[in-house]
Amino acid sequence: MTMRRLTITVAAAVGMLTGALTGVPPALAHHSFAMFDFSNTVTLKGTVKEFRWTNPHVVLVVTAAPKAGESEQDWTMELTSPGNLTRIGWSRHSFKPGDRIELAFNPLRDGKHGGAFDKATLLDTGQVLTSNLREAEKPGLK
């Protein structure tokens, strides 16, 4: 048995043993969406600062003022994985720094500047991009 295979086998055995001894099964490798307030949708207009096409979740950073007259701040939006977005027609070029957008999202419950991406309209072209984080993250997607 190679050293790598032995290490993986031992790690798996320790995980199963720990679960058996504590009565707590190993956790699935995904976080909860409890940090987002899905009963509330916020809309704001801003400028794309950054679009990170990375696993496990794509991130969109938008600079925007939450209300007229307030100073602009960076808002960080969480999306699903690049693979899930590719299946619905997105690419790493769907947003570019400087794009002006109207953004709809479910805010973070703690009031920080961010949330779960819902929809964006590119103001210069009218193109609408949508992604439902909870639906896209369900197991067994095709």
C-alpha positions in Angstrom: 0.0 0.0 0.0 1.4 3.4 -0.9 2.0 6.0 1.7 -0.8 8.2 0.2 -3.3 5.4 0.2 -2.4 4.5 3.8 -2.8 8.1 4.9 -6.3 8.3 3.3 -7.3 5.0 4.8 -6.2 5.9 8.3 -7.9 9.3 8.1 -11.2 7.7 7.0 -10.9 5.1 9.7 -10.3 7.8 12.4 -13.3 9.8 11.1 -15.6 6.8 11.3 -14.2 5.7 14.7 -14.7 9.2 16.1 -18.3 9.2 14.8 -18.9 5.8 16.4 -17.5 6.8 19.7 -19.1 10.2 20.0 -22.4 9.3 18.4 -22.0 12.2 16.0 -21.7 11.2 12.3 -19.1 13.0 10.1 -20.4 16.2 8.7 -21.1 16.8 5.0 -18.7 19.2 3.4 -21.0 22.1 2.9 -22.0 25.0 5.1 -25.4 26.2 6.1 -27.2 29.1 4.4 -28.5 30.3 7.7 -26.3 33.4 7.5 -28.6 34.8 4.7 -32.0 36.3 5.2 -34.0 34.7 2.4 -37.2 36.4 3.5 -35.7 39.8 2.6 -34.4 41.0 -0.8 -32.3 44.1 -1.1 -31.7 45.9 -4.4 -29.0 48.4 -5.1 -27.1 49.9 -8.1 -23.4 49.8 -8.2 -20.2 49.0 -10.1 -18.5 45.6 -10.3 -15.2 45.7 -8.5 -14.3 42.0 -8.8 -15.7 38.7 -10.1 -13.9 35.7 -8.6 -14.6 32.6 -10.6 -13.4 30.1 -8.0 -14.5 27.0 -6.1 -16.3 26.3 -4.0 -18.3 29.5 -4.5 -18.1 32.3 -7.1 -17.9 35.7 -5.5 -19.1 39.0 -6.9 -17.8 42.2 -5.2 -19.8 45.4 -6.0 -19.1 48.9 -4.9 -22.4 50.7 -4.2 -24.1 53.1 -1.9 -27.0 51.4 0.0 -29.1 54.7 -0.1 -28.8 57.9 -2.0 -26.4 60.3 -0.3 -24.5 57.6 1.6 -20.9 56.7 0.9 -20.1 53.8 -1.3 -19.0 50.6 0.2 -18.0 47.1 -1.1 -20.7 44.5 -1.0 -19.7 40.8 -1.3 -22.1 38.4 -2.9 -21.9 34.6 -2.7 -23.0 32.5 -5.6 -22.9 28.8 -6.4 -19.9 27.0 -7.9 -18.4 27.7 -11.3 -19.7 24.3 -12.5 -23.3 25.1 -11.6 -23.1 28.5 -13.1 -21.6 27.2 -16.4 -24.6 24.8 -16.7 -27.0 27.7 -16.7 -25.0 29.7 -19.3 -22.6 31.8 -17.2 -18.8 32.1 -17.7 -15.9 33.7 -16.0 -16.6 36.7 -18.2 -20.2 37.2 -17.2 -19.1 40.3 -15.1 -16.1 42.5 -15.7 -14.7 45.2 -13.4 -16.4 48.5 -14.2 -19.7 46.9 -15.2 -22.6 49.0 -13.9 -25.3 46.7 -12.5 -28.6 46.7 -10.6 -28.2 43.9 -8.0 -30.8 42.0 -6.1 -29.7 39.8 -3.2 -30.7 38.2 0.1 -28.7 40.1 2.8 -26.5 38.7 5.5 -28.4 38.4 8.8 -25.6 40.1 10.8 -26.0 43.3 8.8 -22.6 43.2 7.1 -22.3 44.3 3.5 -23.0 41.1 1.6 -25.4 38.4 0.8 -26.6 35.6 -1.4 -26.8 36.7 -5.1 -30.2 36.5 -6.6 -30.2 38.6 -9.8 -28.2 41.3 -11.6 -29.1 43.5 -14.6 -26.2 44.9 -16.6 -27.3 48.5 -16.9 -25.5 49.2 -20.2 -26.9 46.2 -22.1 -30.1 45.2 -20.2 -28.8 41.6 -19.8 -30.2 39.8 -16.7 -28.3 37.1 -14.9 -29.9 35.1 -12.2 -28.8 32.3 -9.8 -30.6 30.8 -6.9 -27.9 29.7 -4.4 -30.1 27.3 -2.4 -31.5 25.6 -5.5 -28.1 25.3 -7.2 -26.5 23.8 -4.1 -29.0 20.9 -3.8 -27.3 17.5 -4.1 -27.8 15.4 -7.2 -28.0 18.2 -9.8 -27.8 17.1 -13.3 
